[in-house]
Structures are given as C-alpha cells and as structure tokens.
Amino acid sequence: MSDAAELTAGFWAAAAARELVRPVCRDCGRSFFTPQIACPGCLSENWVYERSSGRGTVYSSTVVHKAASPGVAVPFGLGIVDLEEGWSMLTTLLGDRLPAIGDPVEVAWVERAGRLQPAFAAAVPA
C-alpha cells in the first residue's frame, strides 16, 4: 500500500455500508487505528481490515468551540473511544448530553463532506 487513499479505501468502503472496521495484524494479532503501512506492534505489513462491534468506552472527551475549518458546526463533542477489540479511535461524540469519561458508547453514523463517518453516542441499555 503506497498512499493514504489506498491505505484507507477499505475503511471508507465499510463505512459507506455502516460497518466499522479496523486494521488487524495477521502476524501478531494487534488491532490498531489509524491505518498504517506497517503494524505499530511488530512492523509487519501483513494486515487486513476486520469488523468491529462498534461498542466501547469513552477514554477522554472535550467540547470543541472553534472550528478547524469553515463550514464545521460548533460546538461539538470530541473524544477518544476505547473499543472492545483493544483499539482506540479519535471521534465525534453525539447526544444532547455528551457521553462522559467511562461511559459505554456505540457507533452511530453521521454524513459529512459527502461520506458516512463513524461517531459515537451513549449506548442503549440492554
């Protein structure tokens, strides 16, 4: 894989189908994010995208009040979510009451810039 578009094509194809995936190393089994040429654990280039449950816990969160670029609505929640499979993702947090650190969350989908993107909202109790 040579460029960012090629590295992330599988992620965006899955997102278009409302499926959350992450890279998993075939040699050491590590899940990681963001997609990279080599596994950050063992440096193997032998990895594939695997489906995620989309469930996790908020590790950290904040509210962004100043947009990084024009056209981005503020304020919005931003956080790091630790997913069940042992990987983490920087993502948008959704809801009238944003999930707090330690809260269980699940993937939701928002459309931005013409594509579906994963975001996370408070998990619905079972």
C-alpha positions in Angstrom: 0.0 0.0 0.0 1.6 3.2 -1.1 -0.6 6.2 -0.3 -3.2 7.4 2.2 -6.1 6.9 -0.2 -5.1 3.3 -0.8 -4.5 2.6 2.9 -7.9 3.9 3.9 -10.0 2.7 1.0 -11.2 -0.4 2.8 -12.2 1.7 5.9 -14.3 4.1 3.8 -15.9 1.3 1.8 -17.0 -0.3 5.0 -18.2 3.0 6.5 -20.4 3.5 3.4 -22.1 0.3 4.4 -22.4 1.4 8.1 -19.8 -1.1 9.2 -17.0 -0.1 11.5 -13.7 -1.8 10.7 -10.1 -1.6 12.0 -6.7 -2.9 10.8 -5.7 -6.2 12.4 -2.1 -7.5 12.0 -2.1 -11.1 10.6 1.3 -11.8 12.3 0.9 -10.5 15.9 -2.9 -10.1 16.1 -2.8 -6.4 17.2 -5.7 -4.2 16.3 -4.7 -0.6 15.6 -6.0 2.7 14.2 -5.3 4.7 12.1 -4.5 2.5 9.1 -0.7 2.5 8.5 1.7 0.8 6.2 3.0 -1.4 9.0 1.7 -2.7 12.2 2.8 -0.5 15.1 3.4 -3.5 17.2 5.6 -5.8 15.1 6.2 -3.7 11.9 4.6 -6.3 9.7 2.9 -5.1 6.5 0.6 -8.2 6.6 -2.7 -6.7 8.0 -6.3 -6.8 7.0 -9.5 -4.9 7.9 -11.8 -6.8 10.4 -15.2 -5.8 11.6 -15.6 -4.1 15.0 -18.5 -4.5 17.4 -18.8 -0.7 17.4 -19.0 -0.8 21.2 -16.6 0.8 23.6 -16.0 3.2 26.5 -15.1 6.9 26.5 -11.4 7.3 27.4 -11.4 11.1 27.2 -13.6 13.9 25.9 -13.9 17.6 25.3 -16.2 20.1 23.6 -14.7 21.9 20.6 -15.9 25.6 20.4 -13.7 26.8 17.5 -13.9 25.1 14.1 -10.7 24.0 12.5 -12.1 24.8 9.1 -15.0 26.8 7.6 -18.4 25.0 7.5 -17.9 22.9 10.6 -20.7 23.5 13.1 -19.6 24.2 16.7 -19.8 23.3 19.4 -19.3 19.6 19.1 -18.1 16.7 21.3 -14.8 15.1 20.5 -13.3 12.1 22.3 -11.1 9.1 22.3 -13.1 5.8 22.5 -11.5 2.6 23.6 -13.2 -0.2 21.5 -13.9 -3.7 22.8 -11.4 -5.3 20.5 -8.5 -3.4 22.1 -8.0 -0.4 19.8 -8.8 3.3 20.2 -10.3 6.0 17.9 -10.5 9.8 18.0 -14.1 10.5 17.1 -17.1 12.8 17.3 -19.3 12.3 20.4 -23.1 12.7 19.9 -26.1 13.4 22.1 -27.9 16.1 24.0 -25.8 15.1 27.0 -22.4 14.0 25.7 -21.1 10.7 27.0 -18.6 11.3 29.9 -15.3 9.5 30.6 -16.0 5.9 31.4 -19.5 5.8 29.8 -20.3 3.0 27.4 -20.9 4.1 23.8 -21.8 2.6 20.5 -21.1 3.6 16.9 -23.5 5.9 15.1 -23.1 7.3 11.7 -23.1 10.9 10.5 -22.8 12.3 7.0 -20.1 14.9 6.5 -18.4 16.1 3.3 -20.5 13.6 1.3 -19.5 10.4 3.1 -20.6 8.5 6.2 -18.3 8.8 9.1 -18.4 6.9 12.4 -19.3 8.9 15.6 -20.3 7.6 19.0 -23.3 8.0 21.2 -24.3 6.8 24.6 -25.0 3.0 24.5 -28.6 2.0 24.7 -29.0 -0.2 27.8 -29.9 -3.8 27.0 
